[in-house]
Amino acid sequence: MEIGTRTQFCGVIGNPVDHSLSPALHNAAFRAVGVDCVYLAWKVERIGDALKGLKALGNFRGASVTIPHKLAAIPFLDEIDPIARRIGAINTIVAEEGRLVGYNTDASGALRALREGGVVLTGCRVVVLGSGGAARAIAFALAVESDVEKLVILGIDRDERTTLVNDLRSQTPLPVEDNELDEDTLRRALPDAHILIHCTPVGMVPRVDDTCVPASLLHPKLTVMDIVYNPRTTRLLREAQQVGCRTISGLEMFLHQAMAQFELWTNRSAPVDVMRAVLESRFS
């Protein structure tokens, strides 16, 4: 694209392979609402230099931020949304009158996916599997922007899990428990749980037959959300459906976090039907 044209642009900063869907998704959305904007993918080595350069371009509107820059980008921004600051990571940048503002739409996208799926969060006991970036975003969103009753974090990495739980306890009033992610802790945690949110890579392509939740521990009163979106229906979701659980696929969270990004960049409602059609065409 020629620098100096009136066309605005957004893009994904980091590893474009991680967000290979994003250009097709956002460019289709821009066309649908008549926004003169193009979404590009940039592999960035020096995040600080990249953001300084983009900030200097008057037609830069914003960006998605992926691994490994979700934390590293923060010192180079002018402002951080309060939820993103609590999470300690961003996935979205918005250019506002020459200033760069960081957001985390993984958090809002997860809540929107749950609510659009018919889940009433008030008074729920939630079990989150994993303690990495996505789990952290979802846990803080639940703690700050919903009325869930209790949160249980089960993860493999003890230090990572402990840091997340300590941050939740120090920054929010929500009761939080944590433990190792294994069959014994799942057996104790799931009978009283209303919602199970899976935030690990287990079950992702190519290892689609893997799951960290034995089917025998699932029960019909449980809502199961798996943030893995490739494959669209993971083994966990398939087995949850077989026992009568309400299920929410990772594609829903991906869609809603992208919709939130679009709305931040354009100040317009996202064309949900168009964006959903793009995603479903890739995973039909």
Residue pairs with C-beta under 8 A, 6 or more apart in sequence:
1 7
1 9
1 38
1 40
3 57
3 59
5 59
6 36
6 59
7 36
7 37
7 38
7 59
8 35
8 36
8 37
8 38
8 59
8 60
8 61
9 37
9 38
9 39
9 40
9 59
9 60
9 61
10 26
10 37
10 38
10 39
10 40
10 60
10 61
10 62
10 63
10 64
10 265
11 23
11 39
11 40
11 41
11 42
11 63
11 64
12 18
12 19
12 22
12 23
12 39
12 40
12 41
12 42
12 63
12 64
12 65
12 66
13 42
13 44
13 47
13 50
13 63
13 64
13 65
13 66
13 69
13 73
13 93
14 43
14 44
14 65
14 66
14 67
14 68
14 69
14 70
15 43
15 66
15 67
15 68
16 41
16 42
16 43
18 66
18 67
19 41
19 64
19 66
20 41
21 254
21 278
21 279
21 282
22 39
22 41
22 64
22 258
23 39
23 40
23 41
24 278
24 282
25 258
25 275
25 278
25 279
26 39
26 258
26 261
26 262
27 38
27 39
28 274
28 275
28 277
28 278
29 262
29 270
29 271
29 274
29 275
30 36
30 37
30 38
30 39
30 266
32 271
32 274
33 266
33 268
33 271
35 266
35 268
37 61
37 265
37 266
42 50
44 50
44 69
47 69
47 72
47 73
47 76
48 75
48 76
51 73
51 76
51 77
51 93
51 100
52 76
54 60
54 63
54 95
55 95
55 98
55 100
60 95
61 94
61 95
61 265
61 266
62 92
62 93
62 94
62 95
62 261
62 264
62 265
63 92
63 93
64 91
64 92
64 261
65 73
65 90
65 91
65 92
65 93
65 102
66 91
70 89
70 90
70 91
70 133
71 88
71 89
73 90
73 93
73 102
74 80
74 89
74 90
74 102
76 100
77 90
77 93
77 100
77 101
77 102
78 99
78 100
78 101
79 99
79 100
79 101
79 102
80 90
80 101
80 102
81 90
81 101
81 102
81 103
81 104
83 103
83 104
83 107
83 108
83 140
83 141
83 144
83 145
84 90
84 102
84 103
84 104
84 107
86 140
86 144
86 167
86 171
87 104
87 107
87 136
87 137
87 140
88 136
88 167
89 104
89 133
89 136
89 137
90 102
90 103
90 104
91 103
91 104
91 105
91 106
91 137
91 257
92 102
92 103
92 104
92 105
92 260
92 261
92 264
93 100
93 101
93 102
93 103
94 100
94 101
94 103
94 264
94 265
95 101
103 260
103 264
104 137
105 257
105 258
105 260
105 261
105 264
106 133
106 134
106 137
106 138
106 253
106 257
107 137
107 138
107 140
107 141
107 145
108 141
108 145
108 256
108 257
108 260
109 253
109 254
109 255
109 256
109 257
109 258
109 259
109 260
110 137
110 138
110 141
110 197
110 225
110 227
110 253
110 256
110 257
111 121
111 141
111 142
111 145
111 146
112 256
112 259
112 260
113 225
113 248
113 252
113 253
113 255
113 256
114 121
114 195
114 223
114 225
114 248
115 121
116 252
116 256
117 223
117 225
117 246
117 248
117 252
118 246
119 195
119 223
119 246
119 248
121 142
121 146
121 147
121 148
121 195
122 146
122 147
122 148
123 147
123 148
123 149
124 148
124 149
124 194
124 195
125 148
125 149
125 150
125 152
125 192
125 193
125 194
125 195
126 142
126 148
126 150
126 151
126 152
126 193
126 194
126 195
126 196
126 197
127 152
127 154
127 189
127 190
127 193
127 195
127 196
127 197
128 135
128 138
128 139
128 151
128 152
128 153
128 154
128 197
128 199
129 135
129 154
129 155
129 181
129 196
129 197
129 198
129 199
129 200
129 212
129 213
130 154
130 155
130 181
130 198
130 199
130 200
131 153
131 155
131 157
131 160
131 161
131 163
131 164
131 178
132 155
132 157
132 160
132 199
132 200
134 199
134 227
135 153
135 155
135 164
135 197
135 199
136 164
138 197
138 199
138 227
139 151
139 153
139 164
139 168
140 168
140 171
140 172
142 148
142 151
142 174
143 151
143 168
143 171
143 172
143 174
143 176
144 172
148 174
148 195
149 175
150 174
150 175
150 176
150 177
151 168
151 174
151 175
151 176
151 177
152 176
152 177
152 178
152 179
152 189
152 193
153 161
153 164
153 165
153 168
153 176
153 177
153 178
153 179
154 178
154 179
154 180
154 181
154 185
154 186
154 189
155 161
155 164
155 178
155 180
155 181
156 180
156 181
156 200
158 180
161 178
162 178
164 178
165 176
165 177
165 178
168 174
168 176
169 176
179 185
179 189
181 200
181 212
183 214
183 217
186 213
186 214
186 217
187 217
190 196
190 213
190 217
190 218
190 219
190 222
191 219
193 222
194 221
194 222
194 223
195 222
195 223
195 224
195 225
196 213
196 218
196 222
196 223
196 224
196 225
197 225
197 227
198 212
198 213
198 224
198 225
198 226
198 227
198 228
198 234
198 236
199 227
200 212
201 228
202 210
202 211
202 212
202 228
203 210
203 211
203 226
203 228
203 231
203 234
203 235
203 236
204 228
204 230
204 234
205 230
205 231
208 231
208 234
208 235
209 235
210 235
211 234
211 235
211 236
211 239
212 236
213 236
213 239
215 239
215 242
215 243
218 224
218 239
218 240
218 243
218 245
219 243
219 245
220 243
220 244
220 245
222 240
222 245
222 246
223 245
223 246
223 247
223 248
224 236
224 237
224 240
224 245
224 246
224 247
224 248
225 247
225 248
225 249
225 250
225 252
225 253
226 234
226 236
226 237
226 247
226 248
226 249
226 250
227 250
227 253
228 234
228 250
229 249
229 250
229 251
229 253
229 254
229 283
230 250
230 283
231 283
232 249
232 250
232 251
232 283
233 249
234 249
234 250
237 247
237 249
240 247
241 247
251 279
251 280
251 283
254 279
255 272
255 275
255 276
255 279
258 270
258 275
259 270
259 272
259 275
260 270
262 268
262 270
262 275
263 269
263 270
